[in-house]
Amino acid sequence: MPTEILMPALSPTMEEGTLAKWLVKEGDTVASGDLLAEIETDKATMEFEAVDEGVIGKILIPEGSEGVKVNSPIAVLLEDGESADDIGTIPAAPAAATNEAAPAASEEAALTSSPAPAQAAAAATPAPAAPQSADGNRIFASPLARRIAADKGLDLAQLNGSGPRGRIVKADVENARPQVAAAPAAAAPATAAAPAAAASTGPSADQVARMYEGRTYEEVKLDGMRKTIAARLTEAKQTVPHFYLRRDIQLDALLKFRGELNKQLEARGVKLSVNDFIIKACALALQAVPDANAVWAGDRVLKMEASDVAVAVAIEGGLFTPVLQNSDTKSLSTLSTEMKDLAKRARDRKLAPHEYQGGSFAISNLGMFGIDNFDAIVNPPHAGILAVGAGVKKPVVGADGELAVATVMSVTMSVDHRVIDGALGAELLNAIKDNLENPMMMLA
C-alpha cells in the first residue's frame, strides 16, 4: 500500500517546522538517501533525505507551509506496481499553515518517522513478492527491505517495522540478525490518555489584547526559534533549582598578555578576544574541578571527560549556543578561529545540530554591550552558565593595602543545584578567576 512520508524531527526540540522547498516533484523516482526537501526547524534550514525507494505519488504539503507538525504526512510514496489511484486508501494529511493562510496544523501525530543517512542502494535485483504472516495477513515491507531480508535469510514476519504504520524499512532489516528474531510488537491501545493540560503561564493572548484596546501596537508573530526559546527557558527557570555565585575578576594582566600575543599572531591573521580567554579559562577550570564538569540526566548525573563549552551567540530573533568541543586541549588561536566560524554560521543559521547540542557548561557575555553584570538562566542539561559583564576601571585595594585602579570584570555563575552544590560551585568559580588573573598559566 502507499506509504506516507512524514514531517521529520530534525532537532530534539523541534515540534513543528516550515516546509521551505521541495527538491522533488510528483512522479519522480527516489532511492534511499535522495534529498526530498528543505525544512526550516527552530534552529536552521536542513535537507531531508528519503528513507526508502519508490515514486513520489502525491505531495500533500506545498512549499512555504509553516507550522507543519512533526510526524504529520507531507507526501505519499508509491511502491512498484502501485499508482496514484491507490492513494485514497490512506488518510488525508492534516492541514498546515501557509504564508498566505494561518489555519493551525492538526494536533494528531502520525507514527514516528525520521530521516536516515544516505547509503549505497542494494543490488538491482527483483524484489521478492510481498510476504505474508502465518495467519495469511500481508506483511508490509518496502521492496528494498524485502531484497535485503532475502539476501540475509531473514523472516520478515519476525521483525518489527519502524516505518509508518509498522512498515518494515531498510534500517529494520539491516540492523536485524538472522539468528535472533524480534518478538512481534504488542498492539497499541486503541486510545491513549490525553496529556495533562499545561500549567497556565499568564493571561491569554485575547485577555492581553483586551487590556490594550484603543492603543496602537504592532502584532509580531512568533517564529519557531522564539517559541522554542520561550518554552525552554520558562521550563528551565521553573524546574531547575538555580543558585548564583558572583566574583570580581581583575583583567589587567590578561589584557597586557593578550596584547603581546596578538602582536605575535598578527602575521597569522589571528586576533584573540577576551572571550577566547574566558572560554579557555572555563574549560581548564572544569578539568581542575572534574565533579563540576557534569550534566543532569533526569534520574542521574553524567560526569563528562572533556570540557565541551557552549557560548551564547546573539542572532536576529534569538540566539544559538554553539559548542566548542574539547576546549581544554585546544590552543587559544584554535578556539578563536573555531568560535569566529561557529558565530558566523550561527548568524546565517547554517549550524548542524551536533554543533549546538551538548556541552556541560555555557558562557553568556554581555560585557561587549556595556552590561556591568547580570544573571543568566541555566540551559538544561548544562550544570552552569557564566554571565560575563564588562571590564570597567575601578578603585581596588592591593595586596599591600594601597589603593590602586584596576580593570575589573564582574561575573555571575548560575548553577543547577541538582548537579553542583555551593562549595563545589565556589571551587569552580575560583578556578575560573585564577585562570583569568594568571593567564600565562593557561598555556602551561
Secondary structure, DSSP 4 states (H G I P E B T S, - for coil): --EEEEPP--STT-SEEEEEEESS-TT-EE-TT-EEEEEE-SS-EEEEE-SS-EEEEEE-S-TTEEEEETTSEEEEEE-TT--GGGGGGSPPPPP-B-SS--PPPPS---S--------PPPP--PPPPPPB-TTSPBPPB-HHHHHHHHHHT--GGG----SGGG-B-HHHHHS-BTTBPPPPPPPPPSS-PPPPPPPP-SS-HHHHHHHTTTS---PPPP-HHHHHHHHHHHHHHHHS-EEEEEEEEE-HHHHHHHHHHHHHHGGGT----HHHHHHHHHHHHHHHSGGGSEEE-SSSEEE-SS--EEE-EEETTEEE--EETTGGGS-HHHHHHHHHHHHHHHHTT---HHHHS--SEEEEE-GGGT-----PPP-TTBSEEEEEEEEEEEEEE-TTS-EEEEEEEEEEEEEETTT--HHHHHHHHHHHHHHHHSGGGGG-
